[in-house]
C-alpha cells in the first residue's frame, strides 16, 4: 500500500481559510469581531500595537517622565562643552547632554509628544477633507466626480514629500501649524481617491438600490447606507498614513521648514541639529532617527495587519 500524500502548504492554507470562514458563519461573528479575532492572533499586529501603545503612553506622560524641561540648561554639562567634546551619559543624565548643555533624555521624551501631535492632527485634517471630496465624487458622479478627481490626480502626480515642501515653503514664518497643514495636504488625495472608489462600489449594492427604490432621499442614502459600508478601507489607510505623516513631518523639520522655536523639542529638528556634531557625538542623531523609524514601523505593521484582517482575500 502506498502512503497517503501530504497536502501542499498552499492547500493547507486554503483549507484553513475555508475552515475559518465556516466557523465564523457558524458562530455568527460580525466583520469587526472577526477582524479583531484575527488581529489578536497575528504577531505582526501585536508587535505594531505594542510599539504604538508605548509611543502613545510616553507621549502623554512625557511631562511626568522627563526629569527636566526642554530648554533647561545645566552648568555641570555646559562646563564640559568644548568644540570637540559633548558630555555623554553621567549621573543624573542617562543620555548625556546635547550641544547646548541640555538634558538629552528629557528632550527625547518631550519630543515624542510633539511628534504624536503633528502626526495625529495632520492625519485627521487630511482624512476630513479627503472624506468630503470622496463622498461628493463617489455619491453624485457626473461633472462633480470629474472635476474633483482631476484635481486629485494632479496632486497625486506630485511626489508627496515635494508637495509637502512646496506647501510648507509658502509660509513666511515656518511653525508647527505650517508643518501640520503641509503634511495634511499630502494625505488628502489618498483618502479622497480611496473613499471615492469604495463609494462607487456601494452605489450598485442591493441595500442602496432598495433604499433608492423605496424613495429614501439621496442625502440619507449616502450618509446612512453608502458611507458606513465604504469607510472601512479609509480607516485602515489612516493608520498607514500616520506613519507617513510622522516621516514627512520629520523630513520638513530636518530641511529647516518645520517649527523654528528652539524651546520646542521635535525629533526631526533634533536630527537636523545633530548633523554638525556627528563626529563629536553620533548619539545626538542616532536616538532621534531610531525613534522615528520604530514609531513609523509600528503604525505600518498595525495598518498592514488591519488591512489583511478586514479583507481576508488579500491575506498572504
N, C-alpha and C positions, 0 to 999 in steps of 0.2 A: 504494500500500500504506500502511496505517495503522501508525504507530509503536507498538511494544509499550507497554502501560501499565505504569507504575511501581507496585509494590505499596505499600500504605499502611504508615505507620510501625508501627501496631499489628500488621499482618500480618507485617511483618519481625520484630517481637519474638516473635510466636508461632512463626514458622518457626525462629528462632534457638534458642528454648527446646526445641522438639522435636528439633532437631539436637543440642543439648547432651545431652538425655536418651538419644538413640540412641547418642551417643559414649560416654556413661557406661556404658550396658549393654554395649556392645562391649568397653570396656576393663575391665569387671568391677570398677568402683570401689565401695567401701563408702560408706555415708551420710556417715561422718565425713570420709573422704578427699575426697568430692565437696564437702562444706561447706567444708573447708579450701581447696580449689582455688578456690571462688567468693570466699572472703574475700581470698585473695591477689590477685584481680583487681579487687576493689572498692576504689576510692579512699576512700570514706567509712569503710570498715572499717580501712584502713591509717592514715587520719588519727586515728581513735579509738585504735587500738593504739599509735600513736606518742605521743599525749598521755598515755595510761596508762603507757607504758613510762618516759617521762621523769619522771612523777609518782612512780612506784614507786622508780626509781633515786635520785631526790632524797630521797625519804623514808628509804630505807635508809641512804644515805650522808650524811644530814643532819649527824650529829656531826662528820664529817670535812670537810664542805663549809662549815659555819658557822664564820666566823672567831672568834666569841666565844660565850659562854654566853647562855642566855635571860634570866637575871636580872642579868648583869654590867653595871654602870654605869660611865661614863667621865667624869672631871672635865672634859675638853675639850668634851664635849657638854652636861654639866649647867651649865657656866658661861654657856652661851648660851641656856639655857631662860628664857623670860620669859612673862608672861601672854599676850602676843600674838605669841609667836615660838617656833618649834621648829626646831632646826637641820636643814637639808636635806643633800643629798649633799656630802661633803667627803673629802679624802684619808684612806683607811683605813676609811671608812664610806660605801659606794656608794649606799645608800638613806637615809642620814642617821640621825637619832635619832627615837625615839618620845617620848611625853610625859614619860617618866621618865629620859631620858638613856641609854637602852639602844640597842644596835645593832639597827636595824630589819631589816636583811638577815638577820642571824643568827636573829632571832625568826621571820621568814617561813620560813626553811628548816627550822627545828626544828618549827614548827607543822605542816608537811606530814606529818611522822611521826605526830603525834597525830591528824590528820585521817584518815590511812590506817588507823590502828589502830582508831579508833571505827567507821569505815565497814565495815571487814572483819569485826570482831568482831560488830557488830550484825547484819550480813547473815548470818553463819554461825549465830548463835543463832536468828535468825528462820527461817532455812532448816531447821535441825534440828528445831525444834518444829513448824513447818508441815508438814514431810515426815511426821512421826509422825502428825499429825492427818489429813493427806491419805491416807496409806496405810490407816489404820484405817477411814476413811469410805468410801474407794473399794473396798477389798478385801472388806469384810464387809457393807456396806449395812445395810438394816433400821433398827432404832432407833438403832444406833451412828451411822450416817450422818445420821439426822435430828437427833439431839442435837448432834453436833459441827458440822454445817452451820448450825444455827440460832444457835449461839454465834458462829460465824464471820460470819454475816450481820449480827449485832448489831455486831461490831467493824468490819465494812466500812461500816456505816451512819454511823459517826462519821468526820468528816474526819480524815485521817491526822495532820496537824500538831496538831489539837485533842486527839486521842488521845495523842500523844506528850507534849504539855504536861501533860495530866491525870496521866499516869503519872509524869512527872518531878516534878510538884508534890507527889506523895505523900511524897517523900523529905525527911526533916528537914534533912539536910545535902547539898545538891547536889554531885555529884562526877562524875568521868569514868565511873564504873561506872553511875550512875543514867542518864546520857545513853545509854550503850550499851543498857541494858535498855529504856529508853523507845522508842528507835528500833527495837529488835528486835521489841517487841510490835506495832508498826505493821505490820511486814512478815509476821508470822505468818499472818494470814488470807489474804493474797495467795498465798503458797506453798501453803497448805492447799487453797484453792479450786482452784488450777491443777492440783495433783497429783491431787486427787480426780477432776477431770474426765478427766485422762489415764488414771487407773486404771480408771474406768468404761468408757472406750473399749477398754481392753485385756481386760476381762472376757469379751468376746464374740469375741476374736481366736481364730484357728484353733489356734495353738500352745498357748494357755491351755486351750481346750476339749479338745484332745488330751491334754494333761498331766493334766487332771482325769479324763478317761475312763480313763487308764492307772492311776489310783489314786494319783497323787502327792499327798502330804499338802498341805493348804491353805497352811500357812506357806511350804513350799517353792515352791508355785506362785506365791505373792505375791512372794517375795523373788528367785526365780530367773527367772521368766518374765514377770511383770507389771511390777515396779518398774524393771528395767533398760531396758525399752522405753518407759516412761512418764516417765522422769526428764529427757529431753532438753529439753522446754519449760521445766522448772523451772530448769535450769542457765542457760538464756538469760535467764530472768526475774531470776536472781540478779545478772547483770551490770547489768541496768537498775535493780535495787533498790539496788545500790551507789551509783549516782548520787543516788537519793532519800535514802539514808541519810546521805550527806555533806551534802546540803542541810538535812535535818531536824536533824542534829547542830549545824550552824552556826546554825540558827534558834533552837534551845534555848539555846545559848551566848549568842546575841545578846539573848535575852529574860531573861537572868540565871538560867536554870535549868540551866546547864552547870557545868563544873568551875570552882570559885571559887579554885583555887590560883593565886596571882599568878605563881608561878615556872614555870608550865607554859604555853607558848605554844600558842594554838589560833586558827585563822583566824576562827571565829565570834566568839570572845571579843575578839580584836583589832579586829574590825569594830565590836563594841559599844562598846569603849573609845574608839574614834576618833570617835564621834558628837559628843562635846563639843569636838572640835578641827577640825571640818570647815572652818570659816572660816579657821583658822590654818594648817593643813596638810592639805589633802584627800587627799594621798598615803597617809596612815595608814589611810584607809578604802578607797581605790582599789585598792591592791595585794591585800589580802585578798579583796575582793569579786571581782576579776578571777580570782584563783587558784581560788576556789570555783566560779565559773561555768565556767571552762575545764576543770577536772577533771571536774565533773559532765557537761559536754558530751562529753568523751572517752568516759566509760562509756556514755552514751546512744547515741553513734554506733556504738560497737562492739556494743552489745547489739542495736540495731535491725538492723544488718548480719548479725549472727549469727542472728537470728530469720529473716531472709529467706533466708539460706544453708541453714539446716536445713529450712525449709518452702518449696520452690520455688513452691507455689501462691500464696503470699502476696507474691511478689515484684512490684515495680512493672513 
